[in-house]
Amino acid sequence: MDPNPNPPSVEGRNWAELSPDVLSVIFGKIGAVEILMGAGRVCRGWRRVAREPLLWRRVDMTHLDHLGEAEMEAMARLAVDWSAGRMEEFSAARFGSDELLLYIAERANLLKSLCLVSCYDISDEGLTEMVKRFPCLEKLEIIFGSFTMKLCESVGQACPQLKLFKLNTKGSYYMSDDEEELDNTDDCDALGIAKTMHELRQLQLFGNKVTNEGLKAILDSCPHLESLDIRRWSPTPAPAAACRLFARLLHET
């Protein structure tokens, strides 16, 4: 008897016989999109494991350039369904709609983190109505999109418990008729944040036109702020606000 028998070849291995525990570990590493696009369709046993709600707590759909919007939205809805209400993080890029946000809001009210990248079919109203339904939401990232300058105030009113807010809408705003009449709208974002987001710990305003007065309003109204990222700040401000935040953080430590 050969004491060291050769292991079975990969071609001869019956992958369908992998235990559910092993499959859960594998599926947890490959990610939601890969499960939806292939791994979850291999056989009945794999499909059963793929529907385990704990696998769908974090769904990242930001790297799907080869798929159409309709296909991506259908996959997102399926991920929401399979999460059975346990989804905590959702990220999407280059697809999405108000209808999709409503679908998520009605079925995943434990969401803690939402990231939207270049989701141009999502409106202020759709986003605001969605976040109203998420009492646990702590992190919101918005990178480009079709939003008005009232976005920050609307979102802050709907979700005052935000701990992290990242906004990069440089070149993406459109103005309503009322907003076009304003002489200076540089501080719209800052004043909306200062008015409504008093629990912030981390704030990023990338490429924003906030003034020193706007930053002062944020610092006065957000006493828990620990991190302020204002890269690509335009116009270049005096360093007073940044120095003030640094001094406050130094004092707290």
C-alpha positions in Angstrom: 0.0 0.0 0.0 1.4 3.4 -1.0 1.9 5.4 2.2 1.7 8.7 0.3 -1.1 8.4 -2.2 -1.5 11.1 -4.7 -4.2 13.6 -3.9 -7.1 13.7 -6.3 -6.6 16.0 -9.3 -8.5 19.3 -9.4 -10.3 18.1 -12.5 -11.6 15.0 -10.6 -12.6 16.8 -7.4 -16.3 17.1 -6.7 -16.7 20.7 -5.7 -20.3 20.2 -4.9 -19.4 18.1 -1.9 -17.6 21.0 -0.1 -19.2 21.5 3.4 -21.4 24.5 4.0 -19.0 25.8 6.5 -16.1 25.8 4.0 -18.3 27.3 1.3 -19.3 30.1 3.7 -15.7 31.0 4.3 -14.9 31.0 0.6 -18.0 33.0 -0.3 -17.1 35.5 2.4 -13.7 36.1 0.8 -14.7 36.4 -2.8 -17.4 39.0 -2.2 -21.0 39.6 -3.1 -20.7 40.4 -6.8 -18.7 37.2 -7.5 -21.4 35.2 -5.7 -24.2 36.8 -7.7 -22.4 36.4 -11.0 -21.3 32.8 -10.8 -20.4 31.0 -7.5 -24.0 31.1 -6.3 -25.2 29.4 -9.4 -22.9 26.3 -9.5 -25.3 23.8 -7.9 -28.2 23.6 -5.5 -25.9 23.2 -2.4 -23.9 26.3 -3.4 -27.1 28.3 -4.0 -28.4 27.4 -0.6 -25.1 28.6 1.1 -25.1 31.7 -1.1 -28.5 32.8 0.4 -27.0 32.9 4.0 -27.9 36.4 5.2 -24.6 36.9 7.0 -22.8 36.9 3.7 -24.7 40.0 2.6 -24.0 42.3 5.5 -21.5 44.2 3.3 -22.2 44.6 -0.4 -19.7 46.5 -2.6 -20.8 47.0 -6.2 -18.3 49.7 -7.2 -16.3 47.7 -9.8 -18.8 46.6 -12.4 -17.8 48.6 -15.5 -18.5 45.6 -17.8 -22.2 45.3 -16.8 -25.2 47.4 -17.8 -27.1 49.5 -15.3 -30.3 47.4 -15.5 -28.2 44.2 -14.7 -26.4 45.9 -11.9 -29.6 47.2 -10.3 -31.2 43.7 -10.6 -28.2 42.2 -8.8 -28.4 44.8 -6.1 -32.1 44.0 -5.5 -31.2 40.3 -5.2 -28.4 41.1 -2.7 -30.9 43.0 -0.6 -33.4 40.1 -0.7 -30.7 37.6 0.3 -29.6 39.8 3.2 -32.9 39.2 4.8 -32.8 42.6 6.5 -29.2 42.3 7.8 -27.4 44.4 5.3 -25.2 46.9 7.1 -23.0 48.4 4.3 -23.9 49.1 0.6 -21.7 50.7 -2.0 -22.7 51.4 -5.6 -21.0 53.1 -8.6 -22.5 54.2 -11.9 -25.9 52.8 -11.4 -28.9 53.2 -9.1 -32.2 55.1 -8.9 -34.6 56.5 -6.4 -36.6 53.3 -6.9 -33.6 51.2 -5.9 -33.0 53.3 -2.8 -36.6 52.8 -1.8 -36.3 49.1 -2.3 -33.3 49.0 0.0 -34.9 51.2 2.6 -38.0 49.0 2.8 -35.9 45.8 3.3 -32.6 46.8 5.0 -33.3 49.3 7.8 -30.2 48.2 9.7 -27.9 49.9 7.2 -25.0 51.7 8.8 -22.9 52.7 5.8 -23.9 54.0 2.3 -21.5 55.0 -0.5 -22.8 56.3 -3.9 -20.3 57.0 -6.7 -21.5 58.7 -9.9 -25.1 57.6 -9.3 -26.6 60.3 -11.5 -30.1 58.9 -11.5 -30.5 59.4 -7.8 -32.1 62.7 -6.7 -31.9 64.7 -3.5 -35.4 63.7 -2.7 -34.8 60.0 -3.2 -31.6 60.0 -1.1 -33.2 62.1 1.7 -36.3 59.8 1.8 -34.0 56.8 2.0 -31.8 57.9 4.9 -34.9 58.9 6.9 -35.6 55.1 7.2 -32.1 54.3 8.5 -31.9 55.0 12.3 -28.5 53.2 12.4 -26.9 55.1 9.5 -23.5 56.4 10.6 -21.5 56.8 7.4 -22.5 58.4 4.1 -20.2 59.0 1.1 -21.4 60.8 -2.0 -19.0 61.1 -4.9 -20.4 63.0 -7.9 -24.1 62.8 -8.8 -27.0 65.0 -9.8 -27.7 66.9 -6.6 -28.7 70.4 -5.8 -26.8 72.7 -3.4 -29.4 71.9 -0.7 -28.2 68.3 -0.4 -26.2 68.6 2.8 -29.0 70.3 4.8 -31.6 67.8 3.5 -29.5 64.8 4.4 -28.5 66.2 7.8 -32.1 66.8 8.7 -33.0 63.3 7.7 -30.1 61.6 9.5 -28.8 63.8 12.3 -26.7 60.9 13.9 -24.1 60.7 11.1 -20.6 60.2 12.3 -18.8 60.2 8.9 -19.8 62.3 5.9 -17.7 62.5 2.7 -18.8 64.8 -0.1 -17.2 65.1 -3.5 -19.6 66.8 -5.9 -17.1 69.1 -7.6 -18.6 70.0 -11.0 -21.7 67.9 -10.3 -24.2 70.3 -8.8 -27.0 71.7 -10.8 -28.8 74.9 -9.8 -32.5 75.4 -9.4 -34.0 78.7 -10.5 -33.9 80.1 -7.0 -30.2 79.1 -6.5 -29.2 80.8 -9.8 -30.2 84.1 -8.3 -27.8 83.8 -5.3 -24.6 85.9 -5.5 -22.5 83.5 -3.4 -23.3 79.9 -2.8 -19.8 78.8 -1.8 -20.9 78.0 1.8 -24.1 76.2 1.1 -22.6 72.8 1.9 -20.8 74.1 5.0 -23.9 75.9 6.4 -26.1 72.8 5.8 -23.6 70.6 7.6 -23.2 73.1 10.5 -27.0 73.4 10.8 -27.8 69.7 10.9 -24.8 67.3 11.4 -23.8 68.0 15.0 -22.5 64.4 15.8 -19.9 64.3 13.0 -16.5 62.7 13.8 -15.1 62.7 10.3 -15.8 65.1 7.5 -14.4 65.3 4.0 -15.3 68.1 1.6 -13.2 67.3 -1.5 -12.8 70.2 -4.0 -15.3 72.3 -2.2 -15.5 76.1 -2.4 -16.2 76.6 1.3 -14.9 79.8 2.8 -13.3 80.4 6.1 -16.7 81.6 7.4 -18.2 78.3 6.4 -15.4 76.3 8.1 -15.9 78.4 11.3 -19.6 77.5 11.2 -18.7 73.8 11.0 -16.2 73.9 13.8 -18.6 75.9 16.0 -21.5 73.4 15.4 -19.7 70.1 15.3 -18.0 69.8 18.7 -17.1 66.1 18.2 -15.2 66.6 14.9 -11.9 64.7 14.9 -10.9 64.7 11.2 -11.4 67.3 8.6 -10.3 66.6 5.0 -10.5 69.7 2.7 -8.2 68.7 -0.2 -8.6 70.6 -3.5 -10.0 73.5 -1.4 -10.9 76.4 -3.7 -10.4 79.2 -3.2 -7.3 78.7 -1.0 -8.3 80.0 2.4 -6.3 81.4 5.3 -5.1 78.7 7.7 -7.0 80.0 10.6 -9.7 77.4 10.6 -7.3 74.5 10.2 -5.2 75.8 13.0 -8.2 76.1 15.2 -9.2 72.5 14.6 -5.6 71.3 15.3 -5.5 73.3 18.5 -8.8 71.8 19.7 -7.7 68.3 18.9 -4.4 68.9 20.7 -6.2 70.2 23.7 -8.5 67.1 23.8 -5.6 64.7 23.7 
